């Protein structure tokens, strides 16, 4: 599991992937956002906190805000995943991002916050 420990303003974290058509993607993440007081926070349990995956190829959206269910919400653990069934029809260069929404009333974001936490490329090659 990748532990991403970043200051809020250093997000999004950059991570790219290379896949073969029909191969799945599974990238578990432990998100730790550094606070000004040098502590970390990553609680995704408050009602209204969401993680969503977006994927585009050029100007064409291929995944439009699929909800990611946290593995351990209180610890900020989740997995970026795309099934092999989905990538079976993909070929070429895709851009992706995972966007977090922290609801109003969150302990660290009282007014709420929308932030892209990870982004990058997914390059899909022909399977033999």
N, C-alpha and C positions, 0 to 999 in steps of 0.2 A: 504494500500500500504506500503510495506516494504521500508524504506529509508536505503540505504546502503551507509554509509559515511566512506570511507577507503582511506588510503594512497595508492598510486599506487602499491607500493611494498608489501602491505598487501593483495592484491588480489591474488587468487580468494577467494571470499566470499563462505563459506560452508553452504549449506542448503539442507536437505534431505526431502523426501516425502514418505508417505505410501498411496497407493491407492487400490481400488478394481478394478478388471477387468471391463472394460467398463465405468469407471468413468474418467472424464476429469480432467486435471490439469490446474489451472490458478493462477499464482503468479505474481502480479504486483510489479514492482520495480522502485524506484527512485534512480538512480545511481549518487552519488556525490563522485568524486575522489578528494582527498585533494592534493593541490599543496604545494610546499615548502613554499610559502608565506602565508600559512594558509588560503588561499582562496580555493574555490572548483570550479571544472569545470566538466561539464557533457554534453557538446554540441555534439549531434550526427547528426547535420544537414549538415555538409560539404559533398559535393559530394564524394562518395567513402567510407564514414563511414558505416559500416555494423555490424549487430549482427546476429550470426548464432547459432543454436541449434544442438548439437550432442548428440546422445544416443547410448550406446553399451550395449550388454549383453554378458559378457565374451569377446571373440574376434570378436563377430558378431556385425556389425554396423546395427542399426535399424532405426536411423534417421541420415542422413549424410549431415549436414550443411544446414538445413532448415532456410531460412531467417526469422528473426523476424522484423516485422515492428514496429518502435517506436510509442508509443502512443502520446508522446509529445517530439519530438526529441530535441528541443532546451533546454529542461529541463532535459534530460537524463532519461525520463520515458518510460518504456517498460514492456511487460508482457511475462513471460515464460509460454507457453501454449502447451498442448498436448491434442488432442481431445479424447473423450470417444471411438470413432470409432477406433482410433489408439490403445488405451490400451486394447480393447476387445480381442486382440490376444496375449497380453503380460501376462507373469506369471513369478514371481521370482524377482531377483535382477538386476537392471540396473544402469549404471553409466551415468551421463549426464554432459554437460558443455555448457556454453554460452560464445562464443568467440567474442570479439569486435575487429574490424579493424578500426583504425583511419588513414585516408589517408594522404599521404604526403601533407604538406602545412597546416595541422590542426594548429590552433592557439597555442595549447599546445604541439603538437608533430610534429614539422616541418619536421622531417624525416619520419613520419608515425610510427605506432605502432600496433602490434597485441598482445592482452592480453586476457587471460581467466578471466572473471569478476565474474562468479558464477559457482559452481560445486557441485556435491553431488550424492546421491543415490536416485533412485525411486524404492521402493519395491512394487510390485503388487501382491495382494492376490486374490484367487478365490472368485468370487461373489457367494452369496447363491441364 
